[in-house]
Amino acid sequence: MKPHPATKIIHHDYVAPEGFSAFPAAVHKASTVVFDNVAAMRNGCWNDKSGYTYGLHGTPTSFILEARLAAIEEGQFCLLAPSGLAAIAIVSLGLLKSGDDVLIADNVYSPNRELGQWLARDFGISARYYPPLIGDGIRDLIQDNTKLIWAETPGSVSMEVPDIPALCRAAHERGVLLALDNTWSAGIAFKSFAHGADISMQALTKYQSGGSDVLMGALITRDKEVHHRLELARMRLGMGVGMDDVYLVLRSLPSLSLRFAAHDAHARKIANWLNSRPEISRVLHPAFPDCPGHAIWERDFTGAGGLFSVLFAPHFSEAQVDQFIDNLELFKIGYSWGGANSLCLPYRMNEIRSDWQEQGQLVRFNIGLEDVADLIADIEQSLLRMQA
């Protein structure tokens, strides 16, 4: 039978020759995965990465990214998610059930706090919030029904650096898992598993992407059973990722260490300059001695990246600080970090922290890859205009 042209458009015989080799990973896109025969279809296992069953569960492109991310963090398994918050939701929904208890650090990413409140309100899971610098004292908060502890190092707004090894020791003595939001360090400056964490969550939206153009998250683990529980949750929630986005992260990974080091160097110079300004009462940068948890940062970290916060002198009003941000020219107003463009955001800390005692308006800086002198000049002109 000679096929009609409409059929030949869809069913084609050409297969590209083998042997092509290049540095970039190939982009394999699929919703439907084609099986060789019925036996292969019946024997296929969606959670076995030795084969493929459906695009939701991955293609060679996503498997490559997962393997590389696991290697960076010295983990064994990795799952991709549509965003960092999606990855956080997979952990909490995959590991908790009605009647369970979760402990959440008071300095975590705000949507993680809000997820805990939702779980408590609608799912019968108690969510309690603990002081981020509690360390070994968390033993006194662990209950028989506590199944999960969330930590973030450092807090991505208030910048406290928790004692992760102490939290993990206390958790593991009671059979509790500790999930760590390790996005601030990009998995480079802090090794989650070497310090005891069970799960490392990365918002690949940040440094791994580096282009401010991708939403993606990752969950990295070493324990096969924990990985399987997370894998089941991701499948049941139907959370997949697009291969074009996966490719963008793969393309950026080779420069991750260089970019992270550049962000770190730029941020420390600008933070040091801000520390000398009379308008600023305190710089909240983990590498600075007066930042809460600095000694732990010095013990456990090898770098700092580009994100830090400052507190303005208390006599500056919210309106003045808002005007300072509006008058910046190179710094843009926006959430996230890890991209080439510098960002600046004000936070009303009494709305996101129940125990916040610091005075003065808090502003968070993401220091990008622009020239440091230009960024300092931009901040200086805006500080002067704020007071004029």
N, C-alpha and C positions, 0 to 999 in steps of 0.2 A: 504494500500500500504506500503510495506516495503522499506524504503529509501535506496538508494545506499550509500556505504561508503563515496563517494565524497560529497553527500548531507549532511550526518550526521556530517561531519567535520565542515560544515558551520552552519547548523540548529541543535542546541542542546537543550535539555530539562532541563539540570541541572541549578538550581538556588541556590546560596549559602544561607544558613540559615540566618535569621535576628538575630540581637542582638550583632554583633561584635562591640567592642568598643576599641579604642586606641587613643593615643595622636595625631599622625600625621593625617592630612586630607587625605582622599582617593584620588587617582589620576584617574579622569574620563577623558578618551581621546575619542574624537569623531569628525569626520567631519559630517557624517550623524547622525541625531537624529531620533530615531524611535518613531512614534506616535501609540497610541492604536487603533485609528480608523480615518476615514476621517473627522469626525466632530472635533476631537481634532486637526487634521492638519489644518483645515480651521479656527478654532478659536484661534490657537496659535498666539502669538504676540512676535516678536523678541526682542522688547525693554521692555518687562514686565518680570522681574526676578522671577515671580511666576512659570515660566515654561521654557521649552527649545524648540528651533526650529531648530538650526543649530550650528555646532561646532564653527563657526566664532564668534557667539555672546556669547559663554560661556558654561561651564559645571559647576556642583556643585563645582569643584575644584577652578575655577577662581572666582566664586561668593563668595566663602569663603575668598579668598585673598582680593577681592575688599572690602568686608565688614570690614575686619580687618584693612586695610589701612585707610578707612574712619574713623574708630573709633580712630585710633592713632592721626589723625589730627582734630578730633572732627567735621568731615564733615558728610554729609548725603548720598552722592552718590559717586561712584568711577567707573572709566573706566580704563581698562588696555590697553596698547599699546605696540608694538614690541620694542620700545626704548624710551629714553627720548626725542630725537628729533622727533620721530613720534608723541609723545604726544603734543609737541609744535606745530607741523604742524596741528594736529587736531584742536587745539584752533584757530590758525590764519585762516585756511581754513574754519572752521565751523562758525566763527563769523564775517568774513569780506567778502565783495563783492566789485565789481568794483565801484569806486567812493568813497569808505570809506577811512579812515585815521587811521593809527596805530602809536602810540608813543612807541619807544623801548629805554630802558636805554642803554647808551653807554658802560656799563660794562657787558652786558649780554654774555652768552655762544655764542661763535663766530658763530656756525651754525644757531643760532636764528637771529643774525644780517644778515647773508647771506640769510636766508629765507625771511626776510623783503625786501632785495634788489631784490630778485626774484619776490616777489609779486608786487613791484613797477615797475619792468621792463616789466613783462609779463601779469599781471592781472589787471592793472589799479587801484591799491591800493596804495595810498601814504604812505610811511614809513619814519618817521622822528626820529632822535636819540637825546635824551635829556641827560644832565649831570646827573649822578646818584644821586648826593647829592642836586638836585634842590628842593626837598621837596615841600612845598606849592606853590613855584614859577611855578609849572607845570600848574597852572591855566591859565597862560598867553599863553601856547602852545596849549591848547585844542581848537579845532575848532568845528564848527557845524557838520562836517562829521567825527569827531574822534569817533571811536566805541570801541577801545581797547587800553589799556596801558599795556605794558610788563615791569615787574621789576624783579630784581634778588637780593636776599639778603643773604650774600654780593655778590659782583661780584666774580666769581669763579677764576679769575686770579688777578685782581687788588685790590680786597678785600674791596672796599668801601661799607659801610652799609647805605642803603637809609632809609629815614623816611617813612616807608610803611603806617602808619596811616594818615600822611599828604597827601600822594599821593592818597590814597583811598578816603579821604574826598573830595578832589578837583575833582576826577573822578566822584564820585557818585552825586555830585551837578549838574553835566552836563549829567547824565545818561550814563556814560561811564563805562565799565567793566574793572577791573584790574586783570590780570593774573600774578601770582607770581611763578617764578622758586625758589622753596624752598628746593632744593636738598641738599645744604650745611648743613642745619640743620637736615635733615632726617625727618622733621616733628616733631622732639622731642624738639629741642632747640628754635624753633620759631613757634608760633601758628598763622597760616595764617589768619584764620577766625576771631579770637579774635582781630586781628589788622586790619580787614576790607577787606581783599582780597576776590574776588569772585571765583577765581579758584586757586588751589594750584597744581603745577606740580611737580612731583617727578620722578627723574631718578632712578628707582629701581635697576638699574645696580650698583649703589654705595653701600651705607650702608645697604639697605634692603637685597640685595643679600649677600654682604660681602665676596663672594668667587671669585670675578673677573672672573666669568664664565657664567654670564647671561646678556642678553640685554633685558631691559623692562622699560616701563614708566607707570605712573599713573596720572590721572586727577581726583582731588577730589573737589567736590562742595557741596554747601548747597541748592542752588536754583534749583528747579525742571525744570524750563524752560531752564536755562543755561545748565543743565545736558542733557536735551533732544536734544538741538542743537548740543552739542558735540557728543552725541550718534549717531545722524543722520550722522554727518561727518565721524565718525569712520566706520559706516556701509558702507557708499558710497565709502570710500577709501579702504574698504576690509581689515582693519587692525585687525588681530587677534593675539593671543599669544598661544604658545604651552604649554600643561599642564605639561610636564616634567619641563619646566622652571618655571612655576607657583609653582610647588611643591618645587623646590629649594629655592624660595623666602619664601614660607611658612615655610620651615624647618629652615630658618635663623632668622625669625622674633622674636622668643622667646629670642634670645640673643642680639637683636638690641640695647637696652638701655645699656647693659653692654659693648658691643663692642664700641659704640659711646663714652661712658665715658672714656674707655681706650685709644682710639685714641686722645681724647681731652687732657687727662693728659700727654700722651707721647709728643704730639705736643707742648704743652706749655713749657715743660722742654727744648725741643730742640730749640724752638723759643727764649727762654730766653738765652740759651747758644749762639746762633747765634747773638743775640743782643749785646753780649759783644765782638764779634770778629771784629778786625779792617778791615777785608776784606768786611764786610757788612755795608753798609751805613744806611740801614733802614729795619726793619722787618715789613711786612704788615700782621698783625694778628689782627682781630677785637677786641680781648680781650686786646690789648696793647693800652695805652693811645694815642699814636701818629698815630694810624691807622685812616684814614678818616672815620668818622661816628662812632667812638668808643663810644661816649656818647649815641648814639641811640642803639648800641649793648648792652650797659650796662643797658639801660632802658627796652629793649624789649626781650632780649635773656636770656636763662638759661644755655647755653653751647656753645661749639665752634667746636667740632669735630677735625679732623686731617689735614685739608687743610689750608695752608697759603703760602705766597710768601715773597721773600726777594729781595732787590735791592743791587747789588754789588757796591762797591766804584767805582766812575766814571772812575778811571784810569785803571781799568781792562777791557781789550778788549773783544769783543764777542768771539774771538778765545780762549782766556784764560778761559772764563767762560764755553765754550763748552768743553774744556779740563777737567775742574773741574768735569763736569757731567760725561764725559767718564771715568774718573779715579775712580769714586765711585764703590764700590764693592757690598754693600748690597742694595743700592738704584738702582732701575732699571729705564730705560727710557721708559715711556709709559703714555698715556692719562688715564683719569678717576681717581677715588679715592674711598675710602671706603673699600678696600680690606685689607687683612692681610699684604701684601707686600708693603714696602715703595717705593715711586716713586719720580722722580725728572725730571723737564722739563724746558727748557729755552723758553722765549717768546720774539719775536720782537714786542714790544708794539706799535711802530709807524705804524705797519701794521694792527693792530686790533683796535686801538683807535685813533680817529681823534683829540682828545684834550689832548693827553698824554704829560705831561710836566716834569715828573720826569727824573732825570739823573741816569745812571747806568743800567747794564743789569739785567733784572728781571728773577728770577728763582722761580718756584712753587714747593713746597714740599707737597707730601702726606705722612704723617707719619703713618706707619703701626703698627703692634703689636709685632715687634721684641723688643729685649732688648734696652732700651734707651741708655745705655752706649755704646753698640756696634754701634748704629747708629751715636752717636756723634763722636766716634773714626773714623768711616768711613768718615764722613764729614771732620774731622780735617786732616786726612792723605791726603785727596784730595785737601784741601785748601793749604797745604804745598807743594804738588807736583805741583799745579798750578803756584806757585810763583818760584819754583826752575828752 
